[in-house]
Amino acid sequence: MAVSLSQYAGAGAQFFDNNGNPLAGGEILTYAAGTTTPATTYTSSDGLTANGNPIVLDSAGRTPAQIWLTEGNSYKFVLRTSLGVTIKTDDNIFASFELATAVGVVVGAGAGSVPTNTAVGGVPGSPPTGAALDSNTTGSNNTAAGYNALTSNTDGIQNVAVGSQALDANTGGDYNVAVGYDALSAATTVNYNTGVGYRALNATVTGAGNTAVGSDALLLTTGANNTAVGYAAGNSLTTGSNNTVIGYDADVSSATVSNEITLGNSSITSLRVPGLTLTAGAKWINNGTQTVAALVAAGTAGAGARAVVTDANATTFHAIVAGGGANVVPVFSDGTNWRIG
């Protein structure tokens, strides 16, 4: 449990009655904000020892110990005399560095007060609801931003969750990144996964090393080492591993396939690489034309390489091609020379 110094009498304030005299034996009662339900405060930053309720002031009107509040909670303080006469009521008091009163969300280091964690998210209250990193015990170097983000994490380390319910089931998984609503929301102990987009890697309960970028990318994946980029890319893949899927609604050949590369969806009918003057269709490849002088060295291209030239001075099959003519012919490399054929 994380606590922070109260803005109300936190470090041992002195109180006075309405005549300006020290409030000897006076009392401070602490309640949940807006209620008459008693709420616990603590004597120090470790949050282990509770103050009395009421807190009884000494003969000089000072609190006997500091007042520390549970992060994310808000309190009501009632100051009264030793005879029980109310002097003042202060409501909706938050912990000293709580930003909830200003921005309407729970802000802090999360449960466990691990200083290397950052938690932003949840609705302030007593207790707060949907607080980010709300179950953390020893996990460190985690960043959670969003309602219920990393809310189940206990000892997982170096995770990043941005978005409502991102990585919300994670307990001990490490080195994961989830950005988007419900991204990686089923993962509990898996490692090295990255999901960016609405419901990206949503069902990943097993499998490590997956990367999904795009809404619903790798939506059902439980395999490992898969990469998908694009809306709904690879969204039917389940147990398959080591697949690469790129493009809108691009999908694998089966839910369990492994070691496959998929580019685009079934509506794609050609492949074009402008820098290489390469275009391919279902039953053809066009890599453009060039002059003989523009051909790379046959040894560089390697035996079996093919091209089309537009200025061959002959058309004799298997002859070494030479420029200076007007013939359009296919040529191939034998590893040493470009030949017609």
One Martini backbone bead per residue (centre of mass of N, CA, C, O) as a GRO file, in nm:
protein
  341
    1MET     BB    1   0.096   0.036   0.023
    2ALA     BB    2   0.039   0.374  -0.052
    3VAL     BB    3   0.175   0.678   0.089
    4SER     BB    4   0.093   1.025   0.187
    5LEU     BB    5   0.115   1.331   0.285
    6SER     BB    6  -0.081   1.535   0.444
    7GLN     BB    7  -0.232   1.850   0.406
    8TYR     BB    8  -0.350   1.776   0.688
    9ALA     BB    9  -0.137   1.788   0.942
   10GLY     BB   10   0.106   1.606   0.848
   11ALA     BB   11   0.379   1.738   1.026
   12GLY     BB   12   0.260   1.861   1.300
   13ALA     BB   13   0.032   2.046   1.385
   14GLN     BB   14  -0.125   2.332   1.526
   15PHE     BB   15  -0.405   2.392   1.744
   16PHE     BB   16  -0.701   2.603   1.786
   17ASP     BB   17  -0.923   2.783   1.920
   18ASN     BB   18  -1.154   3.048   1.889
   19ASN     BB   19  -0.943   3.214   2.101
   20GLY     BB   20  -0.630   3.111   2.044
   21ASN     BB   21  -0.599   2.846   2.192
   22PRO     BB   22  -0.471   2.571   2.264
   23LEU     BB   23  -0.594   2.240   2.173
   24ALA     BB   24  -0.626   2.075   2.434
   25GLY     BB   25  -0.735   1.750   2.369
   26GLY     BB   26  -0.807   1.743   2.101
   27GLU     BB   27  -0.980   1.637   1.789
   28ILE     BB   28  -0.931   1.404   1.507
   29LEU     BB   29  -1.144   1.306   1.256
   30THR     BB   30  -1.158   1.026   1.019
   31TYR     BB   31  -1.290   1.016   0.682
   32ALA     BB   32  -1.452   0.951   0.423
   33ALA     BB   33  -1.540   1.124   0.178
   34GLY     BB   34  -1.869   1.234   0.241
   35THR     BB   35  -1.865   1.079   0.524
   36THR     BB   36  -1.896   0.851   0.831
   37THR     BB   37  -1.652   0.675   0.750
   38PRO     BB   38  -1.396   0.546   0.874
   39ALA     BB   39  -1.044   0.645   0.830
   40THR     BB   40  -0.723   0.559   0.775
   41THR     BB   41  -0.422   0.654   0.924
   42TYR     BB   42  -0.068   0.744   0.937
   43THR     BB   43   0.258   0.795   1.100
   44SER     BB   44   0.408   0.702   0.826
   45SER     BB   45   0.562   0.612   0.518
   46ASP     BB   46   0.513   0.289   0.566
   47GLY     BB   47   0.208   0.222   0.658
   48LEU     BB   48   0.195   0.045   0.948
   49THR     BB   49   0.087   0.277   1.145
   50ALA     BB   50  -0.187   0.375   1.310
   51ASN     BB   51  -0.387   0.604   1.388
   52GLY     BB   52  -0.600   0.732   1.568
   53ASN     BB   53  -0.981   0.731   1.605
   54PRO     BB   54  -0.909   0.968   1.727
   55ILE     BB   55  -0.689   1.232   1.726
   56VAL     BB   56  -0.495   1.330   2.000
   57LEU     BB   57  -0.405   1.610   2.141
   58ASP     BB   58  -0.197   1.786   2.302
   59SER     BB   59  -0.135   2.048   2.526
   60ALA     BB   60  -0.048   2.222   2.250
   61GLY     BB   61  -0.222   2.108   1.992
   62ARG     BB   62  -0.067   1.859   1.890
   63THR     BB   63   0.029   1.611   1.708
   64PRO     BB   64   0.175   1.297   1.786
   65ALA     BB   65   0.182   1.263   1.468
   66GLN     BB   66   0.179   1.196   1.167
   67ILE     BB   67  -0.006   1.228   0.847
   68TRP     BB   68  -0.105   0.953   0.646
   69LEU     BB   69  -0.216   0.865   0.317
   70THR     BB   70  -0.391   0.695   0.089
   71GLU     BB   71  -0.349   0.649  -0.220
   72GLY     BB   72  -0.646   0.769  -0.391
   73ASN     BB   73  -0.765   0.888  -0.144
   74SER     BB   74  -1.030   1.049   0.039
   75TYR     BB   75  -1.096   1.298   0.299
   76LYS     BB   76  -1.232   1.365   0.630
   77PHE     BB   77  -1.207   1.640   0.863
   78VAL     BB   78  -1.260   1.664   1.225
   79LEU     BB   79  -1.262   1.936   1.446
   80ARG     BB   80  -1.238   1.911   1.812
   81THR     BB   81  -1.297   1.915   2.122
   82SER     BB   82  -1.274   1.749   2.424
   83LEU     BB   83  -1.611   1.779   2.427
   84GLY     BB   84  -1.713   1.755   2.110
   85VAL     BB   85  -1.677   2.030   1.964
   86THR     BB   86  -1.715   2.162   1.664
   87ILE     BB   87  -1.499   2.362   1.457
   88LYS     BB   88  -1.414   2.182   1.190
   89THR     BB   89  -1.460   2.098   0.833
   90ASP     BB   90  -1.268   1.883   0.606
   91ASP     BB   91  -1.296   1.804   0.263
   92ASN     BB   92  -1.135   1.646   0.020
   93ILE     BB   93  -0.853   1.503   0.105
   94PHE     BB   94  -0.535   1.461  -0.021
   95ALA     BB   95  -0.259   1.367  -0.095
   96SER     BB   96   0.005   1.574  -0.146
   97PHE     BB   97   0.075   1.439  -0.458
   98GLU     BB   98  -0.211   1.432  -0.550
   99LEU     BB   99  -0.380   1.475  -0.874
  100ALA     BB  100  -0.681   1.394  -0.862
  101THR     BB  101  -0.817   1.668  -0.786
  102ALA     BB  102  -0.732   1.789  -1.081
  103VAL     BB  103  -0.755   1.524  -1.304
  104GLY     BB  104  -0.931   1.256  -1.210
  105VAL     BB  105  -0.679   1.072  -1.130
  106VAL     BB  106  -0.461   0.831  -1.055
  107VAL     BB  107  -0.141   0.914  -0.897
  108GLY     BB  108   0.178   0.726  -0.911
  109ALA     BB  109   0.345   0.408  -0.815
  110GLY     BB  110   0.163   0.230  -0.692
  111ALA     BB  111   0.174  -0.049  -0.563
  112GLY     BB  112   0.449  -0.064  -0.327
  113SER     BB  113   0.615   0.200  -0.390
  114VAL     BB  114   0.790   0.184  -0.641
  115PRO     BB  115   1.000   0.429  -0.763
  116THR     BB  116   1.020   0.308  -1.078
  117ASN     BB  117   0.722   0.360  -1.094
  118THR     BB  118   0.432   0.437  -1.312
  119ALA     BB  119   0.097   0.566  -1.228
  120VAL     BB  120  -0.191   0.625  -1.454
  121GLY     BB  121  -0.505   0.560  -1.323
  122GLY     BB  122  -0.824   0.596  -1.233
  123VAL     BB  123  -1.069   0.625  -0.976
  124PRO     BB  124  -1.123   0.809  -0.731
  125GLY     BB  125  -1.127   0.673  -0.389
  126SER     BB  126  -1.280   0.445  -0.125
  127PRO     BB  127  -1.154   0.294  -0.314
  128PRO     BB  128  -1.017   0.282  -0.595
  129THR     BB  129  -1.081   0.247  -0.948
  130GLY     BB  130  -0.878   0.118  -1.189
  131ALA     BB  131  -0.593   0.108  -1.095
  132ALA     BB  132  -0.283   0.139  -1.171
  133LEU     BB  133  -0.084  -0.090  -1.035
  134ASP     BB  134  -0.264  -0.215  -0.785
  135SER     BB  135  -0.085  -0.512  -0.725
  136ASN     BB  136   0.186  -0.434  -0.657
  137THR     BB  137   0.503  -0.532  -0.511
  138THR     BB  138   0.812  -0.576  -0.683
  139GLY     BB  139   0.780  -0.440  -0.930
  140SER     BB  140   0.982  -0.277  -1.188
  141ASN     BB  141   0.999  -0.043  -1.431
  142ASN     BB  142   0.702   0.057  -1.466
  143THR     BB  143   0.441   0.161  -1.708
  144ALA     BB  144   0.115   0.308  -1.632
  145ALA     BB  145  -0.163   0.412  -1.860
  146GLY     BB  146  -0.474   0.358  -1.735
  147TYR     BB  147  -0.744   0.183  -1.702
  148ASN     BB  148  -0.618  -0.106  -1.566
  149ALA     BB  149  -0.325  -0.080  -1.603
  150LEU     BB  150  -0.145  -0.326  -1.477
  151THR     BB  151  -0.334  -0.420  -1.226
  152SER     BB  152  -0.201  -0.731  -1.173
  153ASN     BB  153   0.071  -0.662  -1.106
  154THR     BB  154   0.355  -0.779  -0.909
  155ASP     BB  155   0.668  -0.879  -1.053
  156GLY     BB  156   0.688  -0.731  -1.300
  157ILE     BB  157   0.916  -0.602  -1.552
  158GLN     BB  158   0.956  -0.363  -1.786
  159ASN     BB  159   0.672  -0.240  -1.844
  160VAL     BB  160   0.427  -0.120  -2.096
  161ALA     BB  161   0.112   0.062  -2.038
  162VAL     BB  162  -0.124   0.203  -2.283
  163GLY     BB  163  -0.437   0.187  -2.175
  164SER     BB  164  -0.721   0.045  -2.141
  165GLN     BB  165  -0.639  -0.272  -2.024
  166ALA     BB  166  -0.347  -0.284  -2.050
  167LEU     BB  167  -0.204  -0.553  -1.924
  168ASP     BB  168  -0.421  -0.641  -1.689
  169ALA     BB  169  -0.316  -0.963  -1.638
  170ASN     BB  170  -0.047  -0.909  -1.549
  171THR     BB  171   0.204  -1.044  -1.318
  172GLY     BB  172   0.517  -1.166  -1.441
  173GLY     BB  173   0.578  -1.024  -1.686
  174ASP     BB  174   0.832  -0.918  -1.925
  175TYR     BB  175   0.907  -0.681  -2.163
  176ASN     BB  176   0.637  -0.531  -2.228
  177VAL     BB  177   0.418  -0.383  -2.491
  178ALA     BB  178   0.117  -0.176  -2.448
  179VAL     BB  179  -0.092  -0.007  -2.700
  180GLY     BB  180  -0.411   0.002  -2.611
  181TYR     BB  181  -0.704  -0.123  -2.604
  182ASP     BB  182  -0.657  -0.446  -2.491
  183ALA     BB  183  -0.366  -0.482  -2.498
  184LEU     BB  184  -0.248  -0.767  -2.383
  185SER     BB  185  -0.495  -0.869  -2.179
  186ALA     BB  186  -0.411  -1.196  -2.133
  187ALA     BB  187  -0.147  -1.157  -2.021
  188THR     BB  188   0.073  -1.286  -1.753
  189THR     BB  189   0.393  -1.438  -1.821
  190VAL     BB  190   0.493  -1.305  -2.063
  191ASN     BB  191   0.749  -1.212  -2.309
  192TYR     BB  192   0.850  -0.986  -2.548
  193ASN     BB  193   0.594  -0.809  -2.617
  194THR     BB  194   0.422  -0.623  -2.893
  195GLY     BB  195   0.131  -0.401  -2.866
  196VAL     BB  196  -0.023  -0.189  -3.125
  197GLY     BB  197  -0.346  -0.148  -3.057
  198TYR     BB  198  -0.649  -0.248  -3.080
  199ARG     BB  199  -0.626  -0.566  -2.956
  200ALA     BB  200  -0.343  -0.631  -2.956
  201LEU     BB  201  -0.269  -0.935  -2.857
  202ASN     BB  202  -0.530  -1.023  -2.685
  203ALA     BB  203  -0.471  -1.369  -2.654
  204THR     BB  204  -0.186  -1.370  -2.515
  205VAL     BB  205  -0.081  -1.639  -2.292
  206THR     BB  206   0.132  -1.731  -2.493
  207GLY     BB  207   0.423  -1.639  -2.591
  208ALA     BB  208   0.707  -1.490  -2.750
  209GLY     BB  209   0.812  -1.226  -2.956
  210ASN     BB  210   0.575  -1.046  -3.033
  211THR     BB  211   0.446  -0.835  -3.314
  212ALA     BB  212   0.186  -0.575  -3.306
  213VAL     BB  213   0.051  -0.350  -3.565
  214GLY     BB  214  -0.270  -0.289  -3.504
  215SER     BB  215  -0.581  -0.342  -3.520
  216ASP     BB  216  -0.618  -0.677  -3.445
  217ALA     BB  217  -0.342  -0.771  -3.432
  218LEU     BB  218  -0.297  -1.080  -3.343
  219LEU     BB  219  -0.561  -1.148  -3.174
  220LEU     BB  220  -0.519  -1.496  -3.130
  221THR     BB  221  -0.236  -1.526  -3.034
  222THR     BB  222  -0.006  -1.803  -2.888
  223GLY     BB  223   0.244  -1.777  -3.015
  224ALA     BB  224   0.574  -1.718  -3.159
  225ASN     BB  225   0.750  -1.486  -3.337
  226ASN     BB  226   0.546  -1.275  -3.444
  227THR     BB  227   0.453  -1.058  -3.733
  228ALA     BB  228   0.231  -0.764  -3.746
  229VAL     BB  229   0.110  -0.528  -4.006
  230GLY     BB  230  -0.203  -0.411  -3.956
  231TYR     BB  231  -0.519  -0.427  -3.997
  232ALA     BB  232  -0.589  -0.749  -3.906
  233ALA     BB  233  -0.323  -0.879  -3.895
  234GLY     BB  234  -0.328  -1.206  -3.823
  235ASN     BB  235  -0.627  -1.264  -3.678
  236SER     BB  236  -0.628  -1.605  -3.711
  237LEU     BB  237  -0.393  -1.664  -3.551
  238THR     BB  238  -0.270  -1.892  -3.308
  239THR     BB  239  -0.017  -2.131  -3.277
  240GLY     BB  240   0.164  -2.003  -3.456
  241SER     BB  241   0.507  -1.946  -3.578
  242ASN     BB  242   0.718  -1.740  -3.743
  243ASN     BB  243   0.549  -1.498  -3.863
  244THR     BB  244   0.472  -1.279  -4.152
  245VAL     BB  245   0.243  -0.991  -4.155
  246ILE     BB  246   0.138  -0.764  -4.425
  247GLY     BB  247  -0.144  -0.576  -4.399
  248TYR     BB  248  -0.454  -0.536  -4.473
  249ASP     BB  249  -0.599  -0.827  -4.381
  250ALA     BB  250  -0.370  -0.999  -4.352
  251ASP     BB  251  -0.326  -1.362  -4.386
  252VAL     BB  252  -0.302  -1.672  -4.312
  253SER     BB  253  -0.343  -2.001  -4.425
  254SER     BB  254  -0.348  -2.077  -4.112
  255ALA     BB  255  -0.385  -2.094  -3.766
  256THR     BB  256  -0.107  -2.304  -3.745
  257VAL     BB  257   0.104  -2.175  -3.892
  258SER     BB  258   0.455  -2.173  -3.993
  259ASN     BB  259   0.695  -2.005  -4.155
  260GLU     BB  260   0.542  -1.737  -4.281
  261ILE     BB  261   0.478  -1.516  -4.562
  262THR     BB  262   0.261  -1.221  -4.574
  263LEU     BB  263   0.138  -1.009  -4.850
  264GLY     BB  264  -0.145  -0.921  -4.810
  265ASN     BB  265  -0.440  -0.968  -4.958
  266SER     BB  266  -0.669  -1.109  -5.190
  267SER     BB  267  -0.677  -0.825  -5.358
  268ILE     BB  268  -0.398  -0.865  -5.443
  269THR     BB  269  -0.236  -0.859  -5.792
  270SER     BB  270   0.038  -0.697  -5.724
  271LEU     BB  271   0.400  -0.642  -5.740
  272ARG     BB  272   0.598  -0.348  -5.637
  273VAL     BB  273   0.942  -0.219  -5.716
  274PRO     BB  274   1.054   0.077  -5.810
  275GLY     BB  275   1.373   0.066  -5.769
  276LEU     BB  276   1.365  -0.221  -5.958
  277THR     BB  277   1.153  -0.244  -6.177
  278LEU     BB  278   0.925  -0.428  -6.019
  279THR     BB  279   0.668  -0.655  -6.139
  280ALA     BB  280   0.397  -0.863  -6.004
  281GLY     BB  281   0.195  -1.145  -6.061
  282ALA     BB  282   0.040  -1.439  -6.068
  283LYS     BB  283   0.206  -1.511  -6.381
  284TRP     BB  284   0.418  -1.260  -6.346
  285ILE     BB  285   0.728  -1.075  -6.445
  286ASN     BB  286   0.844  -0.725  -6.429
  287ASN     BB  287   1.182  -0.568  -6.475
  288GLY     BB  288   1.218  -0.441  -6.731
  289THR     BB  289   1.437  -0.225  -6.916
  290GLN     BB  290   1.762  -0.205  -7.097
  291THR     BB  291   2.080  -0.151  -7.156
  292VAL     BB  292   2.378  -0.294  -7.195
  293ALA     BB  293   2.541  -0.076  -7.032
  294ALA     BB  294   2.343  -0.114  -6.767
  295LEU     BB  295   2.454  -0.366  -6.700
  296VAL     BB  296   2.567  -0.559  -6.486
  297ALA     BB  297   2.784  -0.759  -6.398
  298ALA     BB  298   2.770  -1.092  -6.441
  299GLY     BB  299   2.914  -1.165  -6.172
  300THR     BB  300   2.727  -0.999  -5.993
  301ALA     BB  301   2.455  -1.129  -6.075
  302GLY     BB  302   2.487  -1.411  -6.171
  303ALA     BB  303   2.398  -1.708  -6.237
  304GLY     BB  304   2.066  -1.676  -6.397
  305ALA     BB  305   2.031  -1.405  -6.465
  306ARG     BB  306   1.783  -1.164  -6.581
  307ALA     BB  307   1.704  -0.976  -6.889
  308VAL     BB  308   1.624  -0.670  -7.083
  309VAL     BB  309   1.711  -0.545  -7.399
  310THR     BB  310   1.710  -0.259  -7.657
  311ASP     BB  311   2.035  -0.271  -7.809
  312ALA     BB  312   2.090  -0.511  -7.976
  313ASN     BB  313   2.303  -0.629  -8.257
  314ALA     BB  314   2.155  -0.907  -8.196
  315THR     BB  315   1.976  -1.259  -8.200
  316THR     BB  316   2.168  -1.476  -8.117
  317PHE     BB  317   2.173  -1.755  -7.964
  318HIS     BB  318   2.415  -1.736  -7.698
  319ALA     BB  319   2.522  -1.477  -7.750
  320ILE     BB  320   2.709  -1.220  -7.691
  321VAL     BB  321   2.616  -0.926  -7.589
  322ALA     BB  322   2.560  -0.619  -7.783
  323GLY     BB  323   2.555  -0.304  -7.855
  324GLY     BB  324   2.404  -0.065  -8.105
  325GLY     BB  325   2.117  -0.146  -8.152
  326ALA     BB  326   1.741  -0.247  -8.193
  327ASN     BB  327   1.716  -0.498  -8.010
  328VAL     BB  328   1.481  -0.697  -7.834
  329VAL     BB  329   1.624  -0.893  -7.568
  330PRO     BB  330   1.696  -1.163  -7.395
  331VAL     BB  331   1.902  -1.218  -7.099
  332PHE     BB  332   2.189  -1.396  -6.956
  333SER     BB  333   2.381  -1.526  -6.698
  334ASP     BB  334   2.700  -1.724  -6.669
  335GLY     BB  335   2.903  -1.539  -6.471
  336THR     BB  336   3.060  -1.368  -6.718
  337ASN     BB  337   2.821  -1.335  -6.930
  338TRP     BB  338   2.601  -1.192  -7.150
  339ARG     BB  339   2.326  -1.365  -7.299
  340ILE     BB  340   2.132  -1.473  -7.546
  341GLY     BB  341   1.795  -1.612  -7.416
   0.00000   0.00000   0.00000
